[in-house]
Amino acid sequence: MMQILLRIVLFILTFSYINLAQSNLFVPRNILSAYEKVTRSFDGTPGENYWQNSADYKIKVSVEPATRLVKGSEKIIYYNNSPDTLKEIVFNIIQDLNKI
């Protein structure tokens, strides 16, 4: 009985030490900043001030295989869910991305 009690006490002390040691881990500035802004919680889930922008795309494309001509148009509706005003949107259009 005494051995079991000793093992339990030893387990509790070891677990407490591990738990205290984890609280002293280095936290990078950007992660710490997210905790302070409440955009991220300590368990890694989004915080109450977390937001995410989104967009809807409608793409029309036509291809003429004989002439290898591709024509298209696109309509993008961008939803700014952030508290900041969006002053510009940058598009990176890469031609022939899949060309070998």
N, C-alpha and C positions, 0 to 999 in steps of 0.2 A: 504494500500500500504506500509506503514511504517513497519507494522508487517511482511510482506513478505520479505522485504529487511533485516530486523533484523534477521529473520530466516535464510536467505541465508548467511549472514555474520557469524552467529553463526555456521552454518554447515561448512563453509570454515575454520574457526578457529579450530573447532573440528577435521576436517579431517587433517589439517596441523599438529596439535599436535600429532595425532595418527601416522602420517607418520614420524615425527621426533622421536617419541618414538620407532618405529620399527628399526631405524638405530642404536640404542644402544643395541640391543640384543646380548647376549653372542654367540660367534661362536667358536665351538670346534677347537682345533689345527689341527686335521686331515682334517677338512673341509676347514679351512683357508689355509692350505698347498695346497689343491687341487685348490683353487682359485689362489694362487700365481704361481703354476705350469701351470696354464691354462688348466688343465685337466677337470675342471668343471666350468661352468659359474654360475653367481649369481642366475639365475632363475632355476638352477638344471639340465639343459641339459648338455650333454657332451661338453667340450671345444675343441678348435682347436688342443691341444696336447693330446687328449684322444685316447687311443688305446685299442684293446681287442684281446686277443689270441683266437684261435679256433682250433678245431680238427675234422678230419673225421675218422669214425670208420667203419671197415668191420669185422663183427663177424660171424663165422661159428660154429655151435653147433650141435652135434648129441647126442641123448638120447636113451639108451637101457633100456626100462622099466623093463624087466625081471631081469636084473642084477643091475638095478638102477645106471648104469654107465653113466656119462656125460663126453663127450669129446668135446674139442673146440679149436679154434684158433682165434686170433684177430690181425688185422693190424690197426695200428693207425698212421695217418699222422698229425703231430702237426705243426701248423703255429704260429711262434713267430713274432707277429706284433709289439712288444715292441722295443724301442731303445736299450735295454740291451741285452747282450749275455747270452743265457741260458746255464748254466754250468751243470745242472742236472735236471732230471725229477723224481719225487717221485710218486710211485704207491702204493695205499693202497688196497690190495686185501683181502676182507673179505669173508671167507668161511662160508657156511651154514648161510648166513644172514637171510634167511626166514625160517629157521628150528625152529620149536617150541619145 
